[in-house]
């Protein structure tokens, strides 16, 4: 399968690296020092499942160099999806699939707005990764897994092809029975864990061990559960227990990418996580006081980070 990894940071670099290691035809889209390091020394991945190096690695900052491909795996940050959708147009053919792995629930709609419905499939991943330095990625938590699905939940030939390709590469991948439910279960986890973690400036071990912080995460999760129901996404009745079990399974020092970005003064996914909860709740006419409080507290930091970046 001819695959482009658009956004070759922690998530895109890890999954693209595993696919390249398995012999798939992978092109990494990167830029700056990260691109130079990959071109010069290959892509190094330190992993709980075994370290590896992709060298030589095919990498470029010019999307059009890749030509028409079978699959675009979108690994950019959530707020970069609209721009990425425009950038990948030159490599989208009649049979090309676009698989977003962003946190949140906005990416699919943003891709459809730019590319139409046909190429877009739903997806999410479970992994803790980050860029250590240019050309060097570390997998630090979770057994990596991917969930995918057609937007109408059909078990199509192309979605099965992605599943088979990813599983051959050792990536635990399954087709969701209902991709919207799967996306919202991940959203319930990440927005609650990220928001409370960013406010408390604490890792998973502290968040789940402190009774007040644990209760705050549960309140945040319950608000997303009710929001999903208001939007006709019927999450399972044990959703909160299932998601809190995932928090309990994290390494004690685990933090979310949003939390790390905010702590470092970088632009974060606040608008795609807690901000999105607040926005959708207003549209639905319901209150989400926990997320409203988190969003209002973090919004000035986000504005400052984006101003500095600009």
NORBELKA-V666400 format. One record per residue. N is the residue number from 1. RES is the residue in one letter. PSI is psi in radians with two decimals (999 if undefined). Layout:
BEGIN
[[N RES PSI] [N RES PSI]]
END
This chain:
BEGIN
[[1 X 2.31] [2 X 2.09] [3 X 2.36] [4 X 2.29] [5 X 1.82] [6 X 1.81] [7 X 1.56] [8 X 0.64] [9 X -2.51] [10 X -0.93] [11 X -0.96] [12 X -0.70] [13 X -0.72] [14 X -0.96] [15 X -0.69] [16 X -0.67] [17 X -0.76] [18 X -0.68] [19 X -0.72] [20 X -0.70] [21 X -0.56] [22 X -0.02] [23 X 0.10] [24 X 2.73] [25 X 1.65] [26 X 2.29] [27 X 2.21] [28 X 2.21] [29 X 2.05] [30 X -3.11] [31 X 2.93] [32 X -2.52] [33 X -0.58] [34 X -0.79] [35 X -0.80] [36 X -0.72] [37 X -0.72] [38 X -0.75] [39 X -0.66] [40 X -0.82] [41 X 0.02] [42 X 3.13] [43 X 2.03] [44 X 2.29] [45 X 2.07] [46 X 2.17] [47 X 2.58] [48 X -0.37] [49 X 0.21] [50 X 2.23] [51 X 2.67] [52 X 2.87] [53 X 2.24] [54 X 1.82] [55 X 2.13] [56 X 2.69] [57 X 2.37] [58 X 2.01] [59 X 2.52] [60 X 2.83] [61 X 0.08] [62 X 1.88] [63 X -0.72] [64 X -0.40] [65 X -0.46] [66 X -0.42] [67 X -3.08] [68 X 2.33] [69 X 2.95] [70 X -0.64] [71 X 2.32] [72 X 2.06] [73 X 2.06] [74 X 1.95] [75 X 0.26] [76 X 2.96] [77 X 2.75] [78 X -0.68] [79 X -0.17] [80 X -0.02] [81 X -0.83] [82 X -0.73] [83 X -0.70] [84 X -0.67] [85 X -0.70] [86 X -0.72] [87 X -0.56] [88 X -0.03] [89 X -0.70] [90 X -0.32] [91 X 0.16] [92 X 1.98] [93 X -3.02] [94 X -0.48] [95 X 0.07] [96 X 2.41] [97 X 2.53] [98 X 2.08] [99 X 1.85] [100 X 2.44] [101 X 0.46] [102 X 2.72] [103 X 2.69] [104 X -3.07] [105 X 0.29] [106 X -0.37] [107 X -0.76] [108 X -0.84] [109 X -0.66] [110 X -0.66] [111 X -0.75] [112 X -0.68] [113 X -0.54] [114 X -0.61] [115 X -0.17] [116 X 2.99] [117 X -0.60] [118 X -0.87] [119 X -0.24] [120 X 2.27] [121 X 2.82] [122 X 2.61] [123 X 2.78] [124 X 2.82] [125 X 2.82] [126 X 1.88] [127 X 2.66] [128 X 1.96] [129 X 2.79] [130 X 2.81] [131 X 2.09] [132 X -0.80] [133 X 2.95] [134 X 2.25] [135 X 0.11] [136 X 2.07] [137 X 2.51] [138 X 2.25] [139 X 1.99] [140 X -0.12] [141 X 2.74] [142 X 2.53] [143 X 2.05] [144 X 2.35] [145 X 2.71] [146 X 2.41] [147 X 2.30] [148 X 2.89] [149 X 2.55] [150 X 2.62] [151 X -0.39] [152 X 0.18] [153 X 0.29] [154 X 2.55] [155 X 1.33] [156 X 2.87] [157 X -0.68] [158 X -0.60] [159 X -0.60] [160 X -0.63] [161 X -0.70] [162 X -0.81] [163 X -0.83] [164 X -0.73] [165 X -0.80] [166 X -0.72] [167 X -0.60] [168 X -0.53] [169 X 0.11] [170 X 0.24] [171 X 2.03] [172 X 1.76] [173 X 2.37] [174 X 2.72] [175 X 2.21] [176 X 2.54] [177 X -0.65] [178 X 1.85] [179 X -0.55] [180 X -0.73] [181 X -0.76] [182 X -0.77] [183 X -0.71] [184 X -0.53] [185 X -0.75] [186 X -0.72] [187 X -0.74] [188 X -0.71] [189 X -0.99] [190 X -0.70] [191 X -0.65] [192 X -0.85] [193 X -0.77] [194 X -0.82] [195 X -0.88] [196 X -0.68] [197 X -0.70] [198 X -0.68] [199 X -0.79] [200 X -0.28] [201 X 0.84] [202 X 2.62] [203 X 3.12] [204 X -0.71] [205 X -0.68] [206 X -0.75] [207 X -0.74] [208 X -0.36] [209 X -0.41] [210 X 2.13] [211 X -0.69] [212 X -0.73] [213 X -0.67] [214 X -0.73] [215 X -0.63] [216 X -0.70] [217 X -0.72] [218 X -0.68] [219 X -0.75] [220 X -0.73] [221 X -0.73] [222 X -0.65] [223 X -0.71] [224 X -0.64] [225 X -0.81] [226 X -0.62] [227 X -0.74] [228 X -0.78] [229 X -0.69] [230 X -0.43] [231 X 0.28] [232 X 0.51] [233 X 1.91] [234 X 1.56] [235 X 2.66] [236 X 2.70] [237 X -0.41] [238 X 0.41] [239 X -0.78] [240 X -0.74] [241 X -0.72] [242 X -0.78] [243 X -0.70] [244 X -0.54] [245 X -0.60] [246 X -0.70] [247 X -0.74] [248 X -0.41] [249 X -0.16] [250 X 2.64] [251 X 2.55] [252 X -0.51] [253 X 0.17] [254 X 2.45] [255 X 2.84] [256 X 2.80] [257 X -0.63] [258 X -0.78] [259 X -0.76] [260 X -0.70] [261 X -0.77] [262 X -0.76] [263 X -0.54] [264 X 0.01] [265 X 0.44] [266 X 2.75] [267 X 2.46] [268 X -3.09] [269 X 0.43] [270 X -0.80] [271 X -0.48] [272 X -0.16] [273 X -1.64] [274 X -0.64] [275 X -0.66] [276 X -0.65] [277 X -0.82] [278 X -0.79] [279 X -0.84] [280 X -0.57] [281 X -0.69] [282 X -0.72] [283 X -0.60] [284 X -0.15] [285 X 0.55] [286 X 2.84] [287 X 2.49] [288 X 1.23] [289 X -0.58] [290 X -0.82] [291 X -0.59] [292 X -0.75] [293 X -0.77] [294 X -0.82] [295 X -0.80] [296 X -0.61] [297 X -0.62] [298 X -0.31] [299 X -0.72] [300 X -0.65] [301 X -0.70] [302 X -0.76] [303 X -0.70] [304 X -0.73] [305 X -0.73] [306 X -0.62] [307 X -0.74] [308 X -0.68] [309 X -0.70] [310 X 999]]
END
